[in-house]
Amino acid sequence: MLEGMLGFFQNIGLAFVNLWQALTQPMRWLDWADREAMVRFIYYGASQELFFVILTLLLILTAVGLWKPGIMWGVVRGLEGFANALGRTVAWIGLVM
C-alpha cells in the first residue's frame, strides 16, 4: 500500500520533469523520419507519463480555481468558447459537404 502511494506521488512529482522534457526537446518525438521518434510519440499518447502530466495540471488548476474562483470562471468561459467555435465550424463543414 505504501509502495503504491509512494509511486503515485513520485509520478506526480515527475510530471513536471516529463512536461519540461516534452516541451524543450520536441525533435525527440516530432521527427517523423526517425522510427524511434514515431514510437516515442505513439507510446507517450497512451502512457502513464501523459496521464500524470494531465492529472497534475488538473489538480493545479482545481487548487487555483478554489483559491481564486474568477480564474476557474475564465477557464470555463474559454473552454465553452472553444467548444462553440469548434462545433460551429464542424456544422458548417457538414453543411457545405
Rosetta constraint file for C-alpha pairs under 8 A:
AtomPair CA 1 CA 5 HARMONIC 6.39 0.50
AtomPair CA 2 CA 6 HARMONIC 6.02 0.50
AtomPair CA 3 CA 7 HARMONIC 6.10 0.50
AtomPair CA 4 CA 8 HARMONIC 6.16 0.50
AtomPair CA 5 CA 9 HARMONIC 6.32 0.50
AtomPair CA 6 CA 10 HARMONIC 5.90 0.50
AtomPair CA 7 CA 11 HARMONIC 6.03 0.50
AtomPair CA 8 CA 12 HARMONIC 6.35 0.50
AtomPair CA 9 CA 13 HARMONIC 6.20 0.50
AtomPair CA 10 CA 14 HARMONIC 6.15 0.50
AtomPair CA 11 CA 15 HARMONIC 6.04 0.50
AtomPair CA 11 CA 49 HARMONIC 7.49 0.50
AtomPair CA 11 CA 52 HARMONIC 6.41 0.50
AtomPair CA 12 CA 16 HARMONIC 7.65 0.50
AtomPair CA 12 CA 52 HARMONIC 5.84 0.50
AtomPair CA 12 CA 53 HARMONIC 7.31 0.50
AtomPair CA 12 CA 55 HARMONIC 7.95 0.50
AtomPair CA 12 CA 56 HARMONIC 6.12 0.50
AtomPair CA 13 CA 17 HARMONIC 7.67 0.50
AtomPair CA 14 CA 18 HARMONIC 6.15 0.50
AtomPair CA 15 CA 19 HARMONIC 6.03 0.50
AtomPair CA 15 CA 49 HARMONIC 6.67 0.50
AtomPair CA 15 CA 50 HARMONIC 7.92 0.50
AtomPair CA 15 CA 52 HARMONIC 5.77 0.50
AtomPair CA 15 CA 53 HARMONIC 4.70 0.50
AtomPair CA 15 CA 56 HARMONIC 6.90 0.50
AtomPair CA 16 CA 20 HARMONIC 6.08 0.50
AtomPair CA 16 CA 53 HARMONIC 7.03 0.50
AtomPair CA 17 CA 21 HARMONIC 6.13 0.50
AtomPair CA 18 CA 22 HARMONIC 6.16 0.50
AtomPair CA 18 CA 49 HARMONIC 6.91 0.50
AtomPair CA 18 CA 53 HARMONIC 7.37 0.50
AtomPair CA 19 CA 23 HARMONIC 6.16 0.50
AtomPair CA 19 CA 53 HARMONIC 6.56 0.50
AtomPair CA 20 CA 24 HARMONIC 5.97 0.50
AtomPair CA 21 CA 25 HARMONIC 5.74 0.50
AtomPair CA 22 CA 26 HARMONIC 5.98 0.50
AtomPair CA 22 CA 29 HARMONIC 7.88 0.50
AtomPair CA 25 CA 29 HARMONIC 7.78 0.50
AtomPair CA 26 CA 30 HARMONIC 5.72 0.50
AtomPair CA 27 CA 31 HARMONIC 5.37 0.50
AtomPair CA 27 CA 37 HARMONIC 7.99 0.50
AtomPair CA 28 CA 37 HARMONIC 5.80 0.50
AtomPair CA 28 CA 40 HARMONIC 7.99 0.50
AtomPair CA 29 CA 37 HARMONIC 4.59 0.50
AtomPair CA 29 CA 38 HARMONIC 6.44 0.50
AtomPair CA 29 CA 40 HARMONIC 5.85 0.50
AtomPair CA 29 CA 41 HARMONIC 5.17 0.50
AtomPair CA 30 CA 37 HARMONIC 6.48 0.50
AtomPair CA 30 CA 38 HARMONIC 7.22 0.50
AtomPair CA 30 CA 41 HARMONIC 7.13 0.50
AtomPair CA 31 CA 37 HARMONIC 5.84 0.50
AtomPair CA 31 CA 38 HARMONIC 7.14 0.50
AtomPair CA 32 CA 37 HARMONIC 6.64 0.50
AtomPair CA 32 CA 38 HARMONIC 5.87 0.50
AtomPair CA 33 CA 37 HARMONIC 7.98 0.50
AtomPair CA 34 CA 38 HARMONIC 6.54 0.50
AtomPair CA 35 CA 39 HARMONIC 6.30 0.50
AtomPair CA 36 CA 40 HARMONIC 6.11 0.50
AtomPair CA 37 CA 41 HARMONIC 6.16 0.50
AtomPair CA 38 CA 42 HARMONIC 6.18 0.50
AtomPair CA 39 CA 43 HARMONIC 5.89 0.50
AtomPair CA 40 CA 44 HARMONIC 5.98 0.50
AtomPair CA 41 CA 45 HARMONIC 6.50 0.50
AtomPair CA 42 CA 46 HARMONIC 7.12 0.50
AtomPair CA 43 CA 47 HARMONIC 5.97 0.50
AtomPair CA 44 CA 49 HARMONIC 7.04 0.50
AtomPair CA 44 CA 50 HARMONIC 6.27 0.50
AtomPair CA 45 CA 50 HARMONIC 6.55 0.50
AtomPair CA 46 CA 50 HARMONIC 7.15 0.50
AtomPair CA 46 CA 51 HARMONIC 7.94 0.50
AtomPair CA 47 CA 51 HARMONIC 6.56 0.50
AtomPair CA 48 CA 52 HARMONIC 6.12 0.50
AtomPair CA 49 CA 53 HARMONIC 6.23 0.50
AtomPair CA 50 CA 54 HARMONIC 6.19 0.50
AtomPair CA 51 CA 55 HARMONIC 6.03 0.50
AtomPair CA 52 CA 56 HARMONIC 5.83 0.50
AtomPair CA 53 CA 57 HARMONIC 6.21 0.50
AtomPair CA 54 CA 58 HARMONIC 6.15 0.50
AtomPair CA 55 CA 59 HARMONIC 6.12 0.50
AtomPair CA 56 CA 60 HARMONIC 6.15 0.50
AtomPair CA 57 CA 61 HARMONIC 6.07 0.50
AtomPair CA 58 CA 62 HARMONIC 6.00 0.50
AtomPair CA 59 CA 63 HARMONIC 6.15 0.50
AtomPair CA 60 CA 64 HARMONIC 6.14 0.50
AtomPair CA 61 CA 65 HARMONIC 5.91 0.50
AtomPair CA 61 CA 72 HARMONIC 7.64 0.50
AtomPair CA 62 CA 66 HARMONIC 6.12 0.50
AtomPair CA 62 CA 72 HARMONIC 7.75 0.50
AtomPair CA 63 CA 67 HARMONIC 6.27 0.50
AtomPair CA 64 CA 68 HARMONIC 5.92 0.50
AtomPair CA 64 CA 69 HARMONIC 7.87 0.50
AtomPair CA 64 CA 71 HARMONIC 7.36 0.50
AtomPair CA 64 CA 72 HARMONIC 7.65 0.50
AtomPair CA 65 CA 69 HARMONIC 4.96 0.50
AtomPair CA 65 CA 70 HARMONIC 7.29 0.50
AtomPair CA 65 CA 71 HARMONIC 5.74 0.50
AtomPair CA 65 CA 72 HARMONIC 4.61 0.50
AtomPair CA 66 CA 72 HARMONIC 7.82 0.50
AtomPair CA 68 CA 72 HARMONIC 7.25 0.50
AtomPair CA 69 CA 73 HARMONIC 6.23 0.50
AtomPair CA 70 CA 74 HARMONIC 6.16 0.50
AtomPair CA 71 CA 75 HARMONIC 6.32 0.50
AtomPair CA 72 CA 76 HARMONIC 6.21 0.50
AtomPair CA 73 CA 77 HARMONIC 6.20 0.50
AtomPair CA 74 CA 78 HARMONIC 6.04 0.50
AtomPair CA 75 CA 79 HARMONIC 6.09 0.50
AtomPair CA 76 CA 80 HARMONIC 6.08 0.50
AtomPair CA 77 CA 81 HARMONIC 6.08 0.50
AtomPair CA 78 CA 82 HARMONIC 6.19 0.50
AtomPair CA 79 CA 83 HARMONIC 6.10 0.50
AtomPair CA 80 CA 84 HARMONIC 5.97 0.50
AtomPair CA 81 CA 85 HARMONIC 6.10 0.50
AtomPair CA 82 CA 86 HARMONIC 6.07 0.50
AtomPair CA 83 CA 87 HARMONIC 5.94 0.50
AtomPair CA 84 CA 88 HARMONIC 6.12 0.50
AtomPair CA 85 CA 89 HARMONIC 6.12 0.50
AtomPair CA 86 CA 90 HARMONIC 6.17 0.50
AtomPair CA 87 CA 91 HARMONIC 6.05 0.50
AtomPair CA 88 CA 92 HARMONIC 6.13 0.50
AtomPair CA 89 CA 93 HARMONIC 6.16 0.50
AtomPair CA 90 CA 94 HARMONIC 6.11 0.50
AtomPair CA 91 CA 95 HARMONIC 6.12 0.50
AtomPair CA 92 CA 96 HARMONIC 6.06 0.50
AtomPair CA 93 CA 97 HARMONIC 6.19 0.50
